[in-house]
Amino acid sequence: MNKEDSLEFVQERLRHNHHSILGRELRLREPPRVRRRFALELGKGEHRTFERVDDSVIVCCNSGSLWITHDGDPKDLVLVAGEHYRADREDAMHLFALQPCVIEIQFDDEVVEH
């Protein structure tokens, strides 16, 4: 899976999970979940936006530095190597590489049964 395919997969799963959260009160049993992890390299100045996040989303900065902000939130955050951030809002989350960096994005995902 290349970088763009991986990012698209993460975006799709986060969108799916956001819609599932809205209907959760109608379920008798929570679906099984799995922790997914994706590593991503960003060059200086690159950015990524994740439209839907929840409190299971964790961004780990493995190298370099990263600026994180959410739509409508005056609080910005800068991560350096070894630091992490757990999303505390559902608004779009923006990641900006201040230096070349390697990040890991973790989130809980529903297990898809075929």
N, CA, C and O atoms as CSV, one atom per row, in Angstrom:
chain,resi,resn,atom,element,x,y,z
A,1,MET,N,N,0.853,-1.158,0.000
A,1,MET,CA,C,0.000,0.000,0.000
A,1,MET,C,C,0.907,1.231,0.000
A,1,MET,O,O,1.778,1.353,0.861
A,2,ASN,N,N,0.712,2.147,-0.956
A,2,ASN,CA,C,1.539,3.349,-0.977
A,2,ASN,C,C,0.984,4.399,-0.025
A,2,ASN,O,O,-0.073,4.209,0.576
A,3,LYS,N,N,1.707,5.511,0.108
A,3,LYS,CA,C,1.359,6.550,1.073
A,3,LYS,C,C,-0.054,7.089,0.841
A,3,LYS,O,O,-0.829,7.222,1.788
A,4,GLU,N,N,-0.389,7.397,-0.402
A,4,GLU,CA,C,-1.713,7.963,-0.689
A,4,GLU,C,C,-2.828,6.943,-0.429
A,4,GLU,O,O,-3.881,7.308,0.094
A,5,ASP,N,N,-2.612,5.672,-0.786
A,5,ASP,CA,C,-3.600,4.632,-0.506
A,5,ASP,C,C,-3.805,4.478,0.995
A,5,ASP,O,O,-4.935,4.329,1.459
A,6,SER,N,N,-2.711,4.515,1.755
A,6,SER,CA,C,-2.798,4.395,3.209
A,6,SER,C,C,-3.590,5.551,3.801
A,6,SER,O,O,-4.444,5.351,4.664
A,7,LEU,N,N,-3.304,6.766,3.331
A,7,LEU,CA,C,-4.032,7.929,3.832
A,7,LEU,C,C,-5.510,7.850,3.489
A,7,LEU,O,O,-6.355,8.183,4.320
A,8,GLU,N,N,-5.830,7.421,2.297
A,8,GLU,CA,C,-7.232,7.275,1.897
A,8,GLU,C,C,-7.935,6.243,2.773
A,8,GLU,O,O,-9.081,6.442,3.173
A,9,PHE,N,N,-7.243,5.130,3.072
A,9,PHE,CA,C,-7.821,4.102,3.941
A,9,PHE,C,C,-8.114,4.683,5.327
A,9,PHE,O,O,-9.197,4.472,5.872
A,10,VAL,N,N,-7.153,5.411,5.896
A,10,VAL,CA,C,-7.349,6.019,7.214
A,10,VAL,C,C,-8.534,6.973,7.170
A,10,VAL,O,O,-9.393,6.925,8.051
A,11,GLN,N,N,-8.599,7.846,6.154
A,11,GLN,CA,C,-9.711,8.795,6.033
A,11,GLN,C,C,-11.055,8.066,5.973
A,11,GLN,O,O,-12.004,8.448,6.658
A,12,GLU,N,N,-11.130,7.020,5.153
A,12,GLU,CA,C,-12.380,6.284,4.990
A,12,GLU,C,C,-12.801,5.608,6.288
A,12,GLU,O,O,-13.977,5.646,6.650
A,13,ARG,N,N,-11.855,4.988,6.994
A,13,ARG,CA,C,-12.184,4.309,8.255
A,13,ARG,C,C,-12.624,5.319,9.313
A,13,ARG,O,O,-13.546,5.041,10.079
A,14,LEU,N,N,-11.979,6.484,9.367
A,14,LEU,CA,C,-12.380,7.494,10.344
A,14,LEU,C,C,-13.769,8.037,10.019
A,14,LEU,O,O,-14.564,8.277,10.927
A,15,ARG,N,N,-14.074,8.235,8.721
A,15,ARG,CA,C,-15.432,8.664,8.330
A,15,ARG,C,C,-16.456,7.613,8.729
A,15,ARG,O,O,-17.504,7.938,9.286
A,16,HIS,N,N,-16.149,6.348,8.441
A,16,HIS,CA,C,-17.054,5.252,8.788
A,16,HIS,C,C,-17.289,5.202,10.300
A,16,HIS,O,O,-18.426,5.081,10.756
A,17,ASN,N,N,-16.214,5.295,11.061
A,17,ASN,CA,C,-16.335,5.226,12.513
A,17,ASN,C,C,-17.135,6.393,13.059
A,17,ASN,O,O,-17.886,6.224,14.020
A,18,HIS,N,N,-16.991,7.584,12.464
A,18,HIS,CA,C,-17.745,8.744,12.923
A,18,HIS,C,C,-19.245,8.503,12.717
A,18,HIS,O,O,-20.049,8.802,13.600
A,19,HIS,N,N,-19.617,7.966,11.561
A,19,HIS,CA,C,-21.033,7.678,11.307
A,19,HIS,C,C,-21.533,6.580,12.222
A,19,HIS,O,O,-22.691,6.608,12.639
A,20,SER,N,N,-20.686,5.613,12.545
A,20,SER,CA,C,-21.078,4.534,13.437
A,20,SER,C,C,-21.320,5.039,14.850
A,20,SER,O,O,-22.211,4.547,15.542
A,21,ILE,N,N,-20.530,6.023,15.288
A,21,ILE,CA,C,-20.692,6.590,16.625
A,21,ILE,C,C,-22.075,7.199,16.760
A,21,ILE,O,O,-22.707,7.079,17.809
A,22,LEU,N,N,-22.551,7.853,15.705
A,22,LEU,CA,C,-23.857,8.511,15.749
A,22,LEU,C,C,-24.977,7.508,15.963
A,22,LEU,O,O,-25.973,7.832,16.610
A,23,GLY,N,N,-24.840,6.293,15.434
A,23,GLY,CA,C,-25.896,5.288,15.558
A,23,GLY,C,C,-25.658,4.274,16.656
A,23,GLY,O,O,-26.410,3.306,16.771
A,24,ARG,N,N,-24.640,4.470,17.460
A,24,ARG,CA,C,-24.265,3.477,18.464
A,24,ARG,C,C,-25.351,3.189,19.490
A,24,ARG,O,O,-25.482,2.056,19.953
A,25,GLU,N,N,-26.140,4.214,19.853
A,25,GLU,CA,C,-27.156,4.002,20.873
A,25,GLU,C,C,-28.241,3.018,20.409
A,25,GLU,O,O,-29.014,2.522,21.229
A,26,LEU,N,N,-28.303,2.736,19.110
A,26,LEU,CA,C,-29.304,1.815,18.582
A,26,LEU,C,C,-28.824,0.369,18.581
A,26,LEU,O,O,-29.617,-0.537,18.323
A,27,ARG,N,N,-27.556,0.134,18.860
A,27,ARG,CA,C,-27.002,-1.215,18.827
A,27,ARG,C,C,-27.147,-1.899,20.173
A,27,ARG,O,O,-26.990,-1.277,21.223
A,28,LEU,N,N,-27.447,-3.182,20.127
A,28,LEU,CA,C,-27.539,-3.957,21.355
A,28,LEU,C,C,-26.164,-4.386,21.843
A,28,LEU,O,O,-25.942,-4.567,23.041
A,29,ARG,N,N,-25.242,-4.547,20.894
A,29,ARG,CA,C,-23.909,-4.999,21.248
A,29,ARG,C,C,-22.898,-4.202,20.447
A,29,ARG,O,O,-23.054,-4.012,19.241
A,30,GLU,N,N,-21.854,-3.737,21.131
A,30,GLU,CA,C,-20.788,-3.001,20.444
A,30,GLU,C,C,-20.080,-3.931,19.467
A,30,GLU,O,O,-19.832,-5.092,19.791
A,31,PRO,N,N,-19.748,-3.433,18.268
A,31,PRO,CA,C,-19.004,-4.274,17.318
A,31,PRO,C,C,-17.574,-4.466,17.816
A,31,PRO,O,O,-17.050,-3.625,18.546
A,32,PRO,N,N,-16.944,-5.573,17.422
A,32,PRO,CA,C,-15.537,-5.763,17.802
A,32,PRO,C,C,-14.678,-4.659,17.182
A,32,PRO,O,O,-14.964,-4.166,16.091
A,33,ARG,N,N,-13.624,-4.284,17.903
A,33,ARG,CA,C,-12.754,-3.208,17.441
A,33,ARG,C,C,-11.306,-3.680,17.451
A,33,ARG,O,O,-10.937,-4.600,18.181
A,34,VAL,N,N,-10.496,-3.025,16.622
A,34,VAL,CA,C,-9.081,-3.331,16.510
A,34,VAL,C,C,-8.319,-2.006,16.490
A,34,VAL,O,O,-8.828,-1.002,15.990
A,35,ARG,N,N,-7.103,-2.003,17.030
A,35,ARG,CA,C,-6.253,-0.798,16.986
A,35,ARG,C,C,-5.469,-0.818,15.683
A,35,ARG,O,O,-4.727,-1.766,15.426
A,36,ARG,N,N,-5.621,0.204,14.862
A,36,ARG,CA,C,-4.885,0.314,13.603
A,36,ARG,C,C,-3.777,1.348,13.781
A,36,ARG,O,O,-3.953,2.354,14.468
A,37,ARG,N,N,-2.633,1.081,13.149
A,37,ARG,CA,C,-1.488,1.996,13.195
A,37,ARG,C,C,-0.941,2.190,11.788
A,37,ARG,O,O,-0.760,1.229,11.041
A,38,PHE,N,N,-0.681,3.443,11.438
A,38,PHE,CA,C,-0.102,3.767,10.147
A,38,PHE,C,C,1.045,4.739,10.359
A,38,PHE,O,O,0.904,5.730,11.075
A,39,ALA,N,N,2.179,4.456,9.738
A,39,ALA,CA,C,3.322,5.371,9.776
A,39,ALA,C,C,3.303,6.202,8.507
A,39,ALA,O,O,2.911,5.720,7.443
A,40,LEU,N,N,3.723,7.441,8.622
A,40,LEU,CA,C,3.675,8.375,7.509
A,40,LEU,C,C,4.858,9.330,7.599
A,40,LEU,O,O,5.146,9.878,8.663
A,41,GLU,N,N,5.536,9.524,6.481
A,41,GLU,CA,C,6.600,10.526,6.405
A,41,GLU,C,C,6.025,11.789,5.779
A,41,GLU,O,O,5.325,11.733,4.768
A,42,LEU,N,N,6.327,12.920,6.388
A,42,LEU,CA,C,5.927,14.215,5.835
A,42,LEU,C,C,7.174,15.060,5.644
A,42,LEU,O,O,7.999,15.167,6.551
A,43,GLY,N,N,7.315,15.657,4.477
A,43,GLY,CA,C,8.409,16.593,4.231
A,43,GLY,C,C,8.084,17.936,4.850
A,43,GLY,O,O,6.917,18.241,5.095
A,44,LYS,N,N,9.092,18.733,5.102
A,44,LYS,CA,C,8.886,20.064,5.674
A,44,LYS,C,C,7.857,20.825,4.833
A,44,LYS,O,O,7.980,20.922,3.612
A,45,GLY,N,N,6.840,21.362,5.515
A,45,GLY,CA,C,5.796,22.128,4.844
A,45,GLY,C,C,4.608,21.308,4.379
A,45,GLY,O,O,3.573,21.882,4.038
A,46,GLU,N,N,4.718,19.979,4.350
A,46,GLU,CA,C,3.578,19.148,3.947
A,46,GLU,C,C,2.520,19.161,5.042
A,46,GLU,O,O,2.824,19.338,6.222
A,47,HIS,N,N,1.284,18.971,4.630
A,47,HIS,CA,C,0.215,18.876,5.629
A,47,HIS,C,C,-0.815,17.841,5.205
A,47,HIS,O,O,-0.930,17.493,4.029
A,48,ARG,N,N,-1.547,17.367,6.173
A,48,ARG,CA,C,-2.650,16.432,5.961
A,48,ARG,C,C,-3.806,16.876,6.844
A,48,ARG,O,O,-3.603,17.372,7.952
A,49,THR,N,N,-5.013,16.690,6.341
A,49,THR,CA,C,-6.216,17.006,7.102
A,49,THR,C,C,-7.039,15.740,7.254
A,49,THR,O,O,-7.248,15.002,6.291
A,50,PHE,N,N,-7.500,15.498,8.460
A,50,PHE,CA,C,-8.404,14.387,8.746
A,50,PHE,C,C,-9.727,15.002,9.177
A,50,PHE,O,O,-9.831,15.615,10.240
A,51,GLU,N,N,-10.744,14.824,8.322
A,51,GLU,CA,C,-12.041,15.486,8.520
A,51,GLU,C,C,-12.791,14.987,9.748
A,51,GLU,O,O,-13.462,15.763,10.429
A,52,ARG,N,N,-12.681,13.730,10.022
A,52,ARG,CA,C,-13.423,13.142,11.144
A,52,ARG,C,C,-12.452,12.410,12.052
A,52,ARG,O,O,-11.745,11.503,11.611
A,53,VAL,N,N,-12.415,12.795,13.302
A,53,VAL,CA,C,-11.593,12.095,14.281
A,53,VAL,C,C,-12.442,11.870,15.533
A,53,VAL,O,O,-13.502,12.475,15.696
A,54,ASP,N,N,-11.968,11.009,16.393
A,54,ASP,CA,C,-12.595,10.833,17.695
A,54,ASP,C,C,-11.488,10.664,18.723
A,54,ASP,O,O,-10.307,10.763,18.390
A,55,ASP,N,N,-11.867,10.409,19.975
A,55,ASP,CA,C,-10.852,10.348,21.023
A,55,ASP,C,C,-10.003,9.077,20.988
A,55,ASP,O,O,-9.132,8.899,21.840
A,56,SER,N,N,-10.241,8.192,20.019
A,56,SER,CA,C,-9.357,7.029,19.867
A,56,SER,C,C,-8.151,7.366,18.982
A,56,SER,O,O,-7.210,6.577,18.896
A,57,VAL,N,N,-8.174,8.546,18.318
A,57,VAL,CA,C,-7.094,8.924,17.400
A,57,VAL,C,C,-5.913,9.479,18.195
A,57,VAL,O,O,-6.052,10.427,18.968
A,58,ILE,N,N,-4.745,8.862,17.984
A,58,ILE,CA,C,-3.509,9.308,18.630
A,58,ILE,C,C,-2.477,9.555,17.531
A,58,ILE,O,O,-2.278,8.716,16.652
A,59,VAL,N,N,-1.831,10.704,17.591
A,59,VAL,CA,C,-0.759,11.039,16.664
A,59,VAL,C,C,0.542,11.009,17.453
A,59,VAL,O,O,0.689,11.725,18.444
A,60,CYS,N,N,1.486,10.179,17.011
A,60,CYS,CA,C,2.800,10.073,17.650
A,60,CYS,C,C,3.836,10.651,16.696
A,60,CYS,O,O,3.859,10.297,15.517
A,61,CYS,N,N,4.686,11.531,17.192
A,61,CYS,CA,C,5.765,12.098,16.390
A,61,CYS,C,C,7.019,11.280,16.696
A,61,CYS,O,O,7.560,11.355,17.799
A,62,ASN,N,N,7.471,10.510,15.728
A,62,ASN,CA,C,8.641,9.660,15.922
A,62,ASN,C,C,9.944,10.383,15.605
A,62,ASN,O,O,10.987,10.050,16.167
A,63,SER,N,N,9.897,11.372,14.708
A,63,SER,CA,C,11.070,12.192,14.405
A,63,SER,C,C,10.593,13.510,13.830
A,63,SER,O,O,9.480,13.607,13.313
A,64,GLY,N,N,11.445,14.530,13.923
A,64,GLY,CA,C,11.091,15.839,13.398
A,64,GLY,C,C,10.154,16.584,14.326
A,64,GLY,O,O,10.156,16.356,15.535
A,65,SER,N,N,9.345,17.483,13.754
A,65,SER,CA,C,8.360,18.225,14.549
A,65,SER,C,C,7.108,18.467,13.720
A,65,SER,O,O,7.156,18.567,12.494
A,66,LEU,N,N,5.992,18.558,14.422
A,66,LEU,CA,C,4.675,18.579,13.804
A,66,LEU,C,C,3.791,19.571,14.532
A,66,LEU,O,O,3.778,19.613,15.762
A,67,TRP,N,N,3.048,20.373,13.774
A,67,TRP,CA,C,2.072,21.307,14.338
A,67,TRP,C,C,0.693,20.700,14.119
A,67,TRP,O,O,0.375,20.263,13.013
A,68,ILE,N,N,-0.128,20.671,15.165
A,68,ILE,CA,C,-1.485,20.110,15.093
A,68,ILE,C,C,-2.483,21.175,15.524
A,68,ILE,O,O,-2.283,21.872,16.519
A,69,THR,N,N,-3.559,21.285,14.757
A,69,THR,CA,C,-4.645,22.189,15.124
A,69,THR,C,C,-5.967,21.570,14.666
A,69,THR,O,O,-5.994,20.733,13.764
A,70,HIS,N,N,-7.050,21.990,15.295
A,70,HIS,CA,C,-8.401,21.557,14.919
A,70,HIS,C,C,-9.189,22.784,14.469
A,70,HIS,O,O,-8.969,23.888,14.969
A,71,ASP,N,N,-10.104,22.588,13.526
A,71,ASP,CA,C,-10.992,23.672,13.117
A,71,ASP,C,C,-11.719,24.214,14.344
A,71,ASP,O,O,-12.214,23.445,15.168
A,72,GLY,N,N,-11.780,25.532,14.463
A,72,GLY,CA,C,-12.540,26.168,15.529
A,72,GLY,C,C,-11.902,26.118,16.902
A,72,GLY,O,O,-12.526,26.536,17.876
A,73,ASP,N,N,-10.682,25.621,17.014
A,73,ASP,CA,C,-10.015,25.506,18.310
A,73,ASP,C,C,-8.845,26.483,18.345
A,73,ASP,O,O,-7.937,26.375,17.521
A,74,PRO,N,N,-8.845,27.435,19.280
A,74,PRO,CA,C,-7.739,28.393,19.337
A,74,PRO,C,C,-6.435,27.778,19.853
A,74,PRO,O,O,-5.373,28.393,19.755
A,75,LYS,N,N,-6.521,26.568,20.400
A,75,LYS,CA,C,-5.335,25.913,20.958
A,75,LYS,C,C,-4.603,25.151,19.858
A,75,LYS,O,O,-5.181,24.285,19.202
A,76,ASP,N,N,-3.341,25.476,19.663
A,76,ASP,CA,C,-2.484,24.752,18.732
A,76,ASP,C,C,-1.484,23.948,19.553
A,76,ASP,O,O,-1.252,24.232,20.728
A,77,LEU,N,N,-0.907,22.954,18.924
A,77,LEU,CA,C,0.005,22.063,19.624
A,77,LEU,C,C,1.174,21.749,18.713
A,77,LEU,O,O,0.983,21.519,17.519
A,78,VAL,N,N,2.370,21.736,19.253
A,78,VAL,CA,C,3.553,21.323,18.507
A,78,VAL,C,C,4.117,20.080,19.174
A,78,VAL,O,O,4.364,20.064,20.380
A,79,LEU,N,N,4.319,19.034,18.372
A,79,LEU,CA,C,4.929,17.803,18.856
A,79,LEU,C,C,6.343,17.702,18.313
A,79,LEU,O,O,6.605,18.058,17.165
A,80,VAL,N,N,7.250,17.216,19.146
A,80,VAL,CA,C,8.600,16.887,18.707
A,80,VAL,C,C,8.791,15.388,18.913
A,80,VAL,O,O,7.950,14.723,19.518
A,81,ALA,N,N,9.892,14.869,18.409
A,81,ALA,CA,C,10.155,13.428,18.478
A,81,ALA,C,C,9.918,12.895,19.893
A,81,ALA,O,O,10.398,13.453,20.880
A,82,GLY,N,N,9.166,11.800,19.956
A,82,GLY,CA,C,8.883,11.148,21.234
A,82,GLY,C,C,7.597,11.603,21.895
A,82,GLY,O,O,7.199,11.027,22.908
A,83,GLU,N,N,6.933,12.619,21.359
A,83,GLU,CA,C,5.693,13.106,21.965
A,83,GLU,C,C,4.482,12.603,21.181
A,83,GLU,O,O,4.592,12.234,20.012
A,84,HIS,N,N,3.319,12.595,21.849
A,84,HIS,CA,C,2.090,12.159,21.189
A,84,HIS,C,C,0.927,13.051,21.611
A,84,HIS,O,O,1.015,13.802,22.583
A,85,TYR,N,N,-0.157,12.950,20.860
A,85,TYR,CA,C,-1.371,13.735,21.101
A,85,TYR,C,C,-2.581,12.854,20.846
A,85,TYR,O,O,-2.668,12.191,19.812
A,86,ARG,N,N,-3.518,12.848,21.796
A,86,ARG,CA,C,-4.806,12.166,21.610
A,86,ARG,C,C,-5.840,13.231,21.252
A,86,ARG,O,O,-5.990,14.221,21.968
A,87,ALA,N,N,-6.549,13.026,20.146
A,87,ALA,CA,C,-7.556,13.993,19.695
A,87,ALA,C,C,-8.571,14.229,20.807
A,87,ALA,O,O,-9.072,13.289,21.423
A,88,ASP,N,N,-8.863,15.496,21.047
A,88,ASP,CA,C,-9.832,15.824,22.092
A,88,ASP,C,C,-11.043,16.571,21.533
A,88,ASP,O,O,-11.868,17.087,22.288
A,89,ARG,N,N,-11.140,16.623,20.206
A,89,ARG,CA,C,-12.272,17.241,19.512
A,89,ARG,C,C,-12.602,16.396,18.291
A,89,ARG,O,O,-11.752,15.661,17.788
A,90,GLU,N,N,-13.839,16.501,17.815
A,90,GLU,CA,C,-14.230,15.779,16.606
A,90,GLU,C,C,-14.084,16.636,15.356
A,90,GLU,O,O,-14.247,16.134,14.243
A,91,ASP,N,N,-13.781,17.915,15.520
A,91,ASP,CA,C,-13.603,18.801,14.365
A,91,ASP,C,C,-12.390,18.360,13.557
A,91,ASP,O,O,-11.523,17.648,14.064
A,92,ALA,N,N,-12.332,18.785,12.298
A,92,ALA,CA,C,-11.216,18.421,11.421
A,92,ALA,C,C,-9.881,18.688,12.116
A,92,ALA,O,O,-9.686,19.728,12.745
A,93,MET,N,N,-8.965,17.720,11.987
A,93,MET,CA,C,-7.638,17.834,12.585
A,93,MET,C,C,-6.629,18.043,11.458
A,93,MET,O,O,-6.602,17.284,10.489
A,94,HIS,N,N,-5.797,19.083,11.592
A,94,HIS,CA,C,-4.803,19.439,10.587
A,94,HIS,C,C,-3.404,19.162,11.136
A,94,HIS,O,O,-3.076,19.562,12.253
A,95,LEU,N,N,-2.590,18.479,10.344
A,95,LEU,CA,C,-1.215,18.170,10.710
A,95,LEU,C,C,-0.289,18.881,9.728
A,95,LEU,O,O,-0.442,18.726,8.517
A,96,PHE,N,N,0.668,19.656,10.231
A,96,PHE,CA,C,1.630,20.401,9.411
A,96,PHE,C,C,3.036,20.029,9.861
A,96,PHE,O,O,3.355,20.132,11.046
A,97,ALA,N,N,3.876,19.599,8.930
A,97,ALA,CA,C,5.263,19.250,9.254
A,97,ALA,C,C,6.102,20.520,9.335
A,97,ALA,O,O,6.273,21.222,8.339
A,98,LEU,N,N,6.621,20.810,10.517
A,98,LEU,CA,C,7.508,21.963,10.689
A,98,LEU,C,C,8.924,21.623,10.237
A,98,LEU,O,O,9.686,22.495,9.820
A,99,GLN,N,N,9.258,20.344,10.328
A,99,GLN,CA,C,10.513,19.778,9.833
A,99,GLN,C,C,10.131,18.455,9.181
A,99,GLN,O,O,9.023,17.965,9.398
A,100,PRO,N,N,11.015,17.872,8.393
A,100,PRO,CA,C,10.706,16.522,7.917
A,100,PRO,C,C,10.420,15.639,9.139
A,100,PRO,O,O,11.155,15.668,10.126
A,101,CYS,N,N,9.360,14.870,9.054
A,101,CYS,CA,C,9.005,14.075,10.227
A,101,CYS,C,C,8.401,12.732,9.829
A,101,CYS,O,O,7.897,12.542,8.722
A,102,VAL,N,N,8.477,11.818,10.781
A,102,VAL,CA,C,7.804,10.531,10.673
A,102,VAL,C,C,6.791,10.505,11.796
A,102,VAL,O,O,7.132,10.681,12.965
A,103,ILE,N,N,5.531,10.281,11.424
A,103,ILE,CA,C,4.480,10.225,12.432
A,103,ILE,C,C,3.781,8.876,12.359
A,103,ILE,O,O,3.815,8.194,11.334
A,104,GLU,N,N,3.160,8.511,13.445
A,104,GLU,CA,C,2.332,7.309,13.502
A,104,GLU,C,C,0.939,7.751,13.906
A,104,GLU,O,O,0.760,8.471,14.888
A,105,ILE,N,N,-0.041,7.314,13.137
A,105,ILE,CA,C,-1.435,7.612,13.439
A,105,ILE,C,C,-2.077,6.320,13.907
A,105,ILE,O,O,-2.048,5.311,13.203
A,106,GLN,N,N,-2.653,6.355,15.096
A,106,GLN,CA,C,-3.322,5.190,15.668
A,106,GLN,C,C,-4.790,5.539,15.874
A,106,GLN,O,O,-5.129,6.671,16.219
A,107,PHE,N,N,-5.650,4.557,15.661
A,107,PHE,CA,C,-7.067,4.761,15.973
A,107,PHE,C,C,-7.750,3.408,16.137
A,107,PHE,O,O,-7.305,2.398,15.591
A,108,ASP,N,N,-8.829,3.411,16.893
A,108,ASP,CA,C,-9.637,2.212,17.053
A,108,ASP,C,C,-10.627,2.140,15.901
A,108,ASP,O,O,-11.250,3.137,15.537
A,109,ASP,N,N,-10.764,0.956,15.337
A,109,ASP,CA,C,-11.593,0.764,14.156
A,109,ASP,C,C,-12.483,-0.445,14.364
A,109,ASP,O,O,-12.092,-1.408,15.024
A,110,GLU,N,N,-13.673,-0.393,13.805
A,110,GLU,CA,C,-14.552,-1.552,13.851
A,110,GLU,C,C,-13.980,-2.669,12.965
A,110,GLU,O,O,-13.426,-2.409,11.897
A,111,VAL,N,N,-14.122,-3.881,13.420
A,111,VAL,CA,C,-13.699,-5.023,12.617
A,111,VAL,C,C,-14.762,-5.231,11.542
A,111,VAL,O,O,-15.949,-5.355,11.845
A,112,VAL,N,N,-14.330,-5.266,10.308
A,112,VAL,CA,C,-15.247,-5.450,9.186
A,112,VAL,C,C,-15.390,-6.938,8.926
A,112,VAL,O,O,-14.415,-7.616,8.602
A,113,GLU,N,N,-16.602,-7.441,9.069
A,113,GLU,CA,C,-16.854,-8.867,8.825
A,113,GLU,C,C,-17.423,-9.029,7.424
A,113,GLU,O,O,-18.337,-8.310,7.021
A,114,HIS,N,N,-16.878,-9.971,6.702
A,114,HIS,CA,C,-17.351,-10.204,5.318
A,114,HIS,C,C,-18.234,-11.424,5.271
A,114,HIS,O,O,-18.729,-11.787,4.204
